[in-house]
Amino acid sequence: MSQDRPVILIPGKMHPRARERMTDLFDVRQIDGADASLITPDLATGVAGIATFNKVPAALMDALENLEIVSNFGVGYDGVDAGHAAGRGIVVTHTPDVLNDEVADTAIGLLINTLRRLPAAEQWLRDGRWVKDGPFPLSPLSLSGRKVGFYGLGRIGQAIARRLEGFGLEIAYNTRSRRDGVAYAYHDTLLGLAQAVDTLIVIVPGTAETRHTVNAEILQALGADGVVINVGRGITVDETALIAALEQGVIAGAGLDVFEREPHVPEALMSLPQVSLLPHVASASVATRNKMADLVVDNLVSWFKTGKALTPVSETPFTRPAR
């Protein structure tokens, strides 16, 4: 491995802008996926960094004896075994902040679409039904006067909440511990939050601890006017329980940008008229994705030039040992 052009492995796909920049700066190699069996002897000893779309298992790390850094494209890094990386002294980075506004804007749009059924109203017009059948039916729900609860209040959650302040809505939140400097009402359990609000915005990482935490009990607590918006990770919401709650009128609606088994979405969910669905596009603008791509590369550049990553995850606050 050259110190001037460290070897960077791309396991699978990568954003074109990131790939182009990396090719100019590093010795870039690619394999078809995050599979340790694809590692050749030269890669096993030569690779110093990985650039990934959120998939680096422990086995792949262990197949690369000189791996120093995993640069992840995305805020969420649940597909990267950060705990294992920490044990080996490998720094893991992600791309926070550069997508906060885009995701927050999308969350507001998804909430309004869900409450006012705007996509269905547009389709009504496009299908000629305004002419044939008359005005689109009144939306049963409104944003006005709703009580919004945040399950998770990190950078993106706070950006969404600030936008909702402009609508004059009551805001509360549940996190593992109270946030300093936050004036919103705090609930120390998700159930307590759900009982206090009628709109639940889910913006927590997808982990073993958060899997299916939005379950039948939480949905029941939201009540008949309840709405769930998920722009975090699909596994946090029990889709079977959500579908049942929607079909039985336990809650009034849902807006989802993420799903349990993406890109597969249950037919039962798609058939429900009170649901607004997006194909995981919250950060999917050209401008924002380019910023994310740049941060993936900038983390690699900073690591090998200065010995420090720009945006390491909390599990791996490492600096590079002197070479």
C-alpha angles and dihedrals in degrees: 000000000000116000088215095052110025116198112254119193123211109198102200124328130002135183109272094233092053092046092050094050093045092051089058093049108031144031096261122201128179137203128186096253147340092291121136091207089068093062112110123204093259091052092045091063101025107050114099100168143022128212111199149172092229102294122108115130123195092256092061092050091050091052089061108066097186098041112141107167142024112200109198126202104223141036092257115069101176089129091060116077094230093169091058090045090053090053090055096043093248115147117227120201134189138184110256128165098016090084101035096101095045094051092044092051091049091049091055091048091048091050093051092044090052096048098041098031091228097162089055090047091053091049089050089058095043092050091055093244093129087066097038102036105020131237121000112261117268113267109249092214136053136191092228115105097004123148110226125204124192119212095201125013107201125134095300094041091053091049090054091046092052090055091050091053086070089062091056094242129156110248132198135164147199123212133148089268136009115276116239114236094016117124098192119111111271125218119190093208132047090227091055089051093049091051091053100048141044098210122057120193111195114207107150129121119266105251138142088263095053098040111126092348088138093069139148093288093053092046091050089052092054090062137211094311092046124131128190121206118187121190095146119069127328097229093065091073120063098228094196091055091044093053091049092048092051094045092048097044093245086134130015104230152335138218116201133184094167134048141193097249106024130225087021114083121186114255089224089060094047092051094060114101095205093062129090114201132192128183097241095285103138094120095025105122123117092239096050096043090050089054090050091049091051092051091052089056096038090056090055093046093049093047095054096038103040104014093241131097118225098222112016118174117250094256094060112041092160136147123211115263114242113270 
